[in-house]
């Protein structure tokens, strides 16, 4: 994995959301930061998550929430700066914080980026595994548009 440093922060004078998520994803997937869209720019509720999910599917990947973090996953939580932040986690803890402070987070959620076994394995409503709990309206109960909000 490549340890990239984010260049856009929550207090950007241009009003652009911080790019910790895009930078963490680029680090996790060994990509240049510029190769990962800045999903936080999709400001409509849930739009950034839909865009992120579709982008991953285009790469043969999907995001999967986990309770116990594994080697190489995204962790979401509160940073010491008081904002939600996304970092790269491994089985033993913080692997890389894209913020220059390297302050880490208090993790509250973990997301693995895993290969899609085959396109028919995806839930048509949310791109998650169909075995995930759904609410009966075609929506995955595990999916919350605020779960990966970035901006730190």
FIKOLZA-1660 file (N, C-alpha, C; in steps of 0.1 Angstrom, whole numbers, plus 5000, padded with zeros to 4 digits):
% residues 152
   i   px   py   pz ch aa at
   1 5008 4988 5000  A  X  N
   1 5000 5000 5000  A  X CA
   1 5009 5012 5000  A  X  C
   2 5004 5023 4994  A  X  N
   2 5011 5035 4993  A  X CA
   2 5006 5045 5003  A  X  C
   3 5014 5051 5011  A  X  N
   3 5010 5061 5021  A  X CA
   3 5009 5075 5015  A  X  C
   4 4997 5078 5010  A  X  N
   4 4995 5092 5005  A  X CA
   4 4991 5101 5016  A  X  C
   5 4993 5114 5014  A  X  N
   5 4989 5125 5023  A  X CA
   5 4978 5133 5016  A  X  C
   6 4967 5135 5023  A  X  N
   6 4956 5143 5018  A  X CA
   6 4961 5158 5016  A  X  C
   7 4955 5164 5006  A  X  N
   7 4959 5178 5003  A  X CA
   7 4947 5188 5005  A  X  C
   8 4935 5183 5007  A  X  N
   8 4924 5192 5009  A  X CA
   8 4918 5188 5023  A  X  C
   9 4916 5199 5031  A  X  N
   9 4912 5197 5045  A  X CA
   9 4898 5203 5047  A  X  C
  10 4892 5199 5058  A  X  N
  10 4878 5203 5062  A  X CA
  10 4876 5218 5062  A  X  C
  11 4887 5226 5065  A  X  N
  11 4885 5241 5065  A  X CA
  11 4891 5247 5052  A  X  C
  12 4890 5240 5041  A  X  N
  12 4895 5246 5028  A  X CA
  12 4888 5259 5025  A  X  C
  13 4896 5269 5022  A  X  N
  13 4890 5283 5020  A  X CA
  13 4881 5283 5008  A  X  C
  14 4882 5273 4999  A  X  N
  14 4874 5273 4987  A  X CA
  14 4860 5266 4989  A  X  C
  15 4859 5260 5002  A  X  N
  15 4846 5254 5005  A  X CA
  15 4846 5239 5000  A  X  C
  16 4857 5234 4996  A  X  N
  16 4857 5220 4991  A  X CA
  16 4859 5211 5003  A  X  C
  17 4851 5200 5003  A  X  N
  17 4852 5190 5014  A  X CA
  17 4866 5184 5014  A  X  C
  18 4871 5180 5026  A  X  N
  18 4883 5174 5027  A  X CA
  18 4884 5161 5019  A  X  C
  19 4896 5157 5015  A  X  N
  19 4897 5145 5007  A  X CA
  19 4904 5133 5014  A  X  C
  20 4901 5131 5027  A  X  N
  20 4907 5120 5034  A  X CA
  20 4902 5107 5029  A  X  C
  21 4889 5106 5025  A  X  N
  21 4884 5093 5020  A  X CA
  21 4891 5089 5007  A  X  C
  22 4891 5098 4998  A  X  N
  22 4898 5095 4985  A  X CA
  22 4912 5092 4987  A  X  C
  23 4919 5099 4996  A  X  N
  23 4933 5096 4998  A  X CA
  23 4935 5083 5005  A  X  C
  24 4927 5079 5015  A  X  N
  24 4927 5066 5021  A  X CA
  24 4925 5055 5011  A  X  C
  25 4915 5057 5003  A  X  N
  25 4911 5047 4993  A  X CA
  25 4923 5045 4983  A  X  C
  26 4929 5056 4979  A  X  N
  26 4941 5055 4970  A  X CA
  26 4952 5047 4977  A  X  C
  27 4954 5050 4989  A  X  N
  27 4965 5043 4997  A  X CA
  27 4962 5028 4998  A  X  C
  28 4950 5025 5001  A  X  N
  28 4946 5011 5003  A  X CA
  28 4947 5003 4990  A  X  C
  29 4943 5010 4978  A  X  N
  29 4943 5003 4966  A  X CA
  29 4956 5005 4957  A  X  C
  30 4966 5011 4963  A  X  N
  30 4979 5014 4956  A  X CA
  30 4976 5021 4943  A  X  C
  31 4968 5032 4944  A  X  N
  31 4965 5040 4932  A  X CA
  31 4971 5054 4935  A  X  C
  32 4973 5062 4924  A  X  N
  32 4976 5076 4927  A  X CA
  32 4963 5083 4932  A  X  C
  33 4964 5093 4940  A  X  N
  33 4952 5100 4945  A  X CA
  33 4944 5105 4934  A  X  C
  34 4950 5110 4924  A  X  N
  34 4942 5116 4912  A  X CA
  34 4934 5105 4905  A  X  C
  35 4937 5092 4907  A  X  N
  35 4929 5082 4900  A  X CA
  35 4916 5078 4908  A  X  C
  36 4915 5084 4920  A  X  N
  36 4903 5082 4928  A  X CA
  36 4894 5094 4928  A  X  C
  37 4882 5093 4924  A  X  N
  37 4873 5105 4924  A  X CA
  37 4872 5111 4939  A  X  C
  38 4869 5124 4939  A  X  N
  38 4867 5130 4953  A  X CA
  38 4852 5129 4956  A  X  C
  39 4848 5117 4961  A  X  N
  39 4834 5114 4963  A  X CA
  39 4827 5123 4972  A  X  C
  40 4833 5130 4981  A  X  N
  40 4827 5139 4990  A  X CA
  40 4821 5151 4983  A  X  C
  41 4825 5153 4970  A  X  N
  41 4819 5164 4962  A  X CA
  41 4805 5162 4958  A  X  C
  42 4801 5149 4959  A  X  N
  42 4787 5145 4956  A  X CA
  42 4779 5149 4969  A  X  C
  43 4772 5160 4969  A  X  N
  43 4767 5165 4982  A  X CA
  43 4752 5160 4985  A  X  C
  44 4745 5155 4975  A  X  N
  44 4732 5151 4977  A  X CA
  44 4732 5139 4987  A  X  C
  45 4723 5137 4996  A  X  N
  45 4723 5126 5006  A  X CA
  45 4725 5113 4999  A  X  C
  46 4735 5106 5003  A  X  N
  46 4738 5093 4998  A  X CA
  46 4745 5092 4984  A  X  C
  47 4745 5103 4977  A  X  N
  47 4751 5104 4963  A  X CA
  47 4765 5100 4963  A  X  C
  48 4773 5104 4973  A  X  N
  48 4787 5101 4973  A  X CA
  48 4789 5086 4975  A  X  C
  49 4781 5080 4983  A  X  N
  49 4782 5065 4986  A  X CA
  49 4778 5058 4973  A  X  C
  50 4768 5062 4966  A  X  N
  50 4764 5055 4954  A  X CA
  50 4775 5056 4944  A  X  C
  51 4781 5068 4943  A  X  N
  51 4792 5070 4933  A  X CA
  51 4804 5061 4937  A  X  C
  52 4807 5061 4950  A  X  N
  52 4818 5053 4954  A  X CA
  52 4816 5038 4951  A  X  C
  53 4804 5033 4954  A  X  N
  53 4800 5019 4952  A  X CA
  53 4801 5016 4937  A  X  C
  54 4796 5024 4928  A  X  N
  54 4796 5022 4914  A  X CA
  54 4811 5022 4909  A  X  C
  55 4819 5031 4914  A  X  N
  55 4833 5032 4910  A  X CA
  55 4840 5019 4914  A  X  C
  56 4837 5014 4926  A  X  N
  56 4844 5002 4930  A  X CA
  56 4839 4990 4922  A  X  C
  57 4826 4989 4919  A  X  N
  57 4821 4978 4910  A  X CA
  57 4828 4978 4897  A  X  C
  58 4831 4990 4891  A  X  N
  58 4838 4992 4879  A  X CA
  58 4852 4986 4879  A  X  C
  59 4857 4985 4891  A  X  N
  59 4870 4979 4893  A  X CA
  59 4870 4965 4898  A  X  C
  60 4857 4959 4898  A  X  N
  60 4856 4945 4903  A  X CA
  60 4856 4944 4918  A  X  C
  61 4853 4955 4925  A  X  N
  61 4854 4955 4939  A  X CA
  61 4840 4959 4945  A  X  C
  62 4839 4957 4958  A  X  N
  62 4827 4962 4965  A  X CA
  62 4832 4965 4980  A  X  C
  63 4824 4973 4987  A  X  N
  63 4827 4977 5000  A  X CA
  63 4818 4968 5009  A  X  C
  64 4824 4964 5020  A  X  N
  64 4817 4954 5029  A  X CA
  64 4820 4958 5044  A  X  C
  65 4809 4961 5051  A  X  N
  65 4811 4965 5065  A  X CA
  65 4815 4953 5073  A  X  C
  66 4825 4955 5083  A  X  N
  66 4829 4944 5091  A  X CA
  66 4830 4949 5106  A  X  C
  67 4828 4939 5115  A  X  N
  67 4829 4942 5129  A  X CA
  67 4843 4942 5134  A  X  C
  68 4850 4932 5130  A  X  N
  68 4864 4930 5134  A  X CA
  68 4873 4934 5122  A  X  C
  69 4881 4944 5124  A  X  N
  69 4890 4949 5113  A  X CA
  69 4900 4939 5108  A  X  C
  70 4903 4939 5096  A  X  N
  70 4912 4929 5090  A  X CA
  70 4924 4937 5085  A  X  C
  71 4934 4930 5079  A  X  N
  71 4945 4937 5073  A  X CA
  71 4940 4945 5061  A  X  C
  72 4943 4957 5060  A  X  N
  72 4939 4965 5049  A  X CA
  72 4924 4968 5047  A  X  C
  73 4919 4976 5056  A  X  N
  73 4905 4981 5055  A  X CA
  73 4904 4996 5058  A  X  C
  74 4893 5002 5055  A  X  N
  74 4890 5016 5058  A  X CA
  74 4884 5016 5072  A  X  C
  75 4889 5026 5080  A  X  N
  75 4883 5028 5093  A  X CA
  75 4877 5042 5093  A  X  C
  76 4866 5044 5099  A  X  N
  76 4859 5057 5100  A  X CA
  76 4857 5060 5115  A  X  C
  77 4859 5073 5118  A  X  N
  77 4857 5077 5132  A  X CA
  77 4861 5091 5134  A  X  C
  78 4861 5095 5147  A  X  N
  78 4863 5109 5150  A  X CA
  78 4879 5111 5152  A  X  C
  79 4883 5122 5145  A  X  N
  79 4897 5125 5146  A  X CA
  79 4900 5134 5158  A  X  C
  80 4912 5136 5162  A  X  N
  80 4915 5145 5173  A  X CA
  80 4911 5160 5170  A  X  C
  81 4909 5163 5157  A  X  N
  81 4905 5176 5153  A  X CA
  81 4890 5178 5154  A  X  C
  82 4883 5168 5158  A  X  N
  82 4869 5169 5161  A  X CA
  82 4860 5168 5148  A  X  C
  83 4865 5161 5138  A  X  N
  83 4858 5159 5126  A  X CA
  83 4859 5144 5122  A  X  C
  84 4848 5139 5115  A  X  N
  84 4848 5125 5110  A  X CA
  84 4860 5124 5100  A  X  C
  85 4866 5113 5100  A  X  N
  85 4879 5111 5093  A  X CA
  85 4879 5096 5088  A  X  C
  86 4886 5094 5077  A  X  N
  86 4888 5080 5072  A  X CA
  86 4903 5077 5071  A  X  C
  87 4907 5065 5076  A  X  N
  87 4921 5061 5076  A  X CA
  87 4922 5047 5071  A  X  C
  88 4934 5042 5069  A  X  N
  88 4936 5028 5066  A  X CA
  88 4940 5020 5078  A  X  C
  89 4933 5009 5081  A  X  N
  89 4935 5001 5093  A  X CA
  89 4940 4988 5089  A  X  C
  90 4948 4981 5098  A  X  N
  90 4951 4967 5096  A  X CA
  90 4947 4960 5108  A  X  C
  91 4949 4947 5108  A  X  N
  91 4944 4939 5119  A  X CA
  91 4949 4943 5133  A  X  C
  92 4960 4950 5134  A  X  N
  92 4966 4954 5147  A  X CA
  92 4963 4969 5150  A  X  C
  93 4957 4976 5141  A  X  N
  93 4954 4990 5144  A  X CA
  93 4957 4999 5132  A  X  C
  94 4959 5012 5135  A  X  N
  94 4961 5022 5125  A  X CA
  94 4974 5018 5116  A  X  C
  95 4972 5018 5103  A  X  N
  95 4983 5016 5094  A  X CA
  95 4987 5029 5088  A  X  C
  96 4977 5037 5084  A  X  N
  96 4980 5050 5078  A  X CA
  96 4969 5060 5079  A  X  C
  97 4973 5072 5084  A  X  N
  97 4963 5083 5085  A  X CA
  97 4968 5092 5074  A  X  C
  98 4959 5095 5064  A  X  N
  98 4962 5104 5054  A  X CA
  98 4964 5119 5058  A  X  C
  99 4960 5123 5070  A  X  N
  99 4962 5137 5074  A  X CA
  99 4976 5139 5078  A  X  C
 100 4982 5150 5075  A  X  N
 100 4996 5152 5078  A  X CA
 100 4999 5151 5093  A  X  C
 101 4990 5153 5102  A  X  N
 101 4992 5152 5116  A  X CA
 101 4995 5138 5121  A  X  C
 102 4990 5128 5113  A  X  N
 102 4990 5114 5116  A  X CA
 102 4984 5111 5130  A  X  C
 103 4974 5119 5133  A  X  N
 103 4967 5119 5146  A  X CA
 103 4958 5107 5148  A  X  C
 104 4954 5100 5138  A  X  N
 104 4946 5088 5139  A  X CA
 104 4931 5092 5142  A  X  C
 105 4924 5082 5146  A  X  N
 105 4910 5083 5149  A  X CA
 105 4906 5075 5161  A  X  C
 106 4894 5077 5166  A  X  N
 106 4888 5068 5175  A  X CA
 106 4878 5060 5166  A  X  C
 107 4882 5048 5161  A  X  N
 107 4873 5041 5151  A  X CA
 107 4860 5037 5156  A  X  C
 108 4850 5038 5148  A  X  N
 108 4836 5034 5151  A  X CA
 108 4831 5024 5141  A  X  C
 109 4838 5024 5129  A  X  N
 109 4833 5015 5119  A  X CA
 109 4844 5011 5110  A  X  C
 110 4843 4999 5104  A  X  N
 110 4853 4994 5095  A  X CA
 110 4847 4989 5082  A  X  C
 111 4854 4991 5071  A  X  N
 111 4849 4987 5058  A  X CA
 111 4860 4980 5050  A  X  C
 112 4858 4968 5046  A  X  N
 112 4867 4961 5037  A  X CA
 112 4863 4964 5023  A  X  C
 113 4873 4965 5014  A  X  N
 113 4871 4966 5000  A  X CA
 113 4875 4952 4995  A  X  C
 114 4865 4945 4990  A  X  N
 114 4867 4931 4986  A  X CA
 114 4863 4929 4971  A  X  C
 115 4869 4919 4965  A  X  N
 115 4865 4916 4951  A  X CA
 115 4850 4911 4950  A  X  C
 116 4844 4914 4939  A  X  N
 116 4831 4910 4936  A  X CA
 116 4832 4896 4930  A  X  C
 117 4826 4886 4936  A  X  N
 117 4827 4872 4931  A  X CA
 117 4822 4872 4917  A  X  C
 118 4811 4877 4914  A  X  N
 118 4805 4878 4901  A  X CA
 118 4794 4888 4901  A  X  C
 119 4791 4895 4891  A  X  N
 119 4781 4906 4891  A  X CA
 119 4768 4902 4896  A  X  C
 120 4763 4890 4895  A  X  N
 120 4750 4886 4900  A  X CA
 120 4750 4885 4915  A  X  C
 121 4762 4885 4921  A  X  N
 121 4762 4884 4936  A  X CA
 121 4759 4898 4943  A  X  C
 122 4757 4908 4935  A  X  N
 122 4754 4921 4941  A  X CA
 122 4739 4924 4943  A  X  C
 123 4736 4930 4954  A  X  N
 123 4722 4934 4956  A  X CA
 123 4719 4946 4946  A  X  C
 124 4709 4945 4938  A  X  N
 124 4706 4955 4928  A  X CA
 124 4702 4969 4934  A  X  C
 125 4699 4969 4947  A  X  N
 125 4695 4982 4953  A  X CA
 125 4707 4989 4959  A  X  C
 126 4717 4982 4963  A  X  N
 126 4728 4989 4970  A  X CA
 126 4742 4984 4967  A  X  C
 127 4743 4974 4958  A  X  N
 127 4757 4969 4955  A  X CA
 127 4763 4961 4966  A  X  C
 128 4756 4958 4977  A  X  N
 128 4761 4950 4987  A  X CA
 128 4758 4935 4984  A  X  C
 129 4764 4926 4991  A  X  N
 129 4761 4912 4990  A  X CA
 129 4746 4910 4994  A  X  C
 130 4739 4902 4986  A  X  N
 130 4725 4900 4989  A  X CA
 130 4722 4894 5003  A  X  C
 131 4733 4888 5009  A  X  N
 131 4731 4882 5022  A  X CA
 131 4730 4893 5033  A  X  C
 132 4733 4905 5030  A  X  N
 132 4733 4916 5039  A  X CA
 132 4718 4918 5043  A  X  C
 133 4715 4923 5055  A  X  N
 133 4702 4925 5059  A  X CA
 133 4695 4937 5052  A  X  C
 134 4683 4934 5046  A  X  N
 134 4676 4944 5039  A  X CA
 134 4663 4948 5046  A  X  C
 135 4658 4960 5044  A  X  N
 135 4647 4964 5051  A  X CA
 135 4633 4961 5045  A  X  C
 136 4633 4953 5034  A  X  N
 136 4621 4950 5027  A  X CA
 136 4617 4960 5017  A  X  C
 137 4624 4971 5015  A  X  N
 137 4621 4981 5005  A  X CA
 137 4632 4981 4995  A  X  C
 138 4640 4971 4994  A  X  N
 138 4651 4971 4985  A  X CA
 138 4663 4979 4990  A  X  C
 139 4663 4983 5002  A  X  N
 139 4674 4990 5008  A  X CA
 139 4682 4982 5018  A  X  C
 140 4695 4983 5018  A  X  N
 140 4703 4976 5028  A  X CA
 140 4703 4983 5041  A  X  C
 141 4699 4977 5052  A  X  N
 141 4699 4983 5065  A  X CA
 141 4713 4987 5070  A  X  C
 142 4723 4980 5064  A  X  N
 142 4737 4984 5069  A  X CA
 142 4742 4996 5062  A  X  C
 143 4735 5001 5052  A  X  N
 143 4740 5012 5044  A  X CA
 143 4734 5025 5050  A  X  C
 144 4743 5034 5054  A  X  N
 144 4739 5047 5059  A  X CA
 144 4747 5057 5052  A  X  C
 145 4741 5067 5046  A  X  N
 145 4749 5077 5039  A  X CA
 145 4759 5085 5047  A  X  C
 146 4756 5085 5060  A  X  N
 146 4765 5093 5069  A  X CA
 146 4777 5084 5074  A  X  C
 147 4777 5071 5071  A  X  N
 147 4788 5063 5077  A  X CA
 147 4802 5065 5072  A  X  C
 148 4803 5070 5060  A  X  N
 148 4816 5073 5055  A  X CA
 148 4818 5087 5051  A  X  C
 149 4810 5096 5057  A  X  N
 149 4812 5110 5054  A  X CA
 149 4826 5114 5058  A  X  C
 150 4833 5120 5049  A  X  N
 150 4847 5124 5051  A  X CA
 150 4847 5140 5051  A  X  C
 151 4858 5145 5054  A  X  N
 151 4860 5159 5054  A  X CA
 151 4872 5163 5063  A  X  C
 152 4878 5154 5070  A  X  N
 152 4889 5157 5078  A  X CA
 152 4901 5160 5070  A  X  C
% end
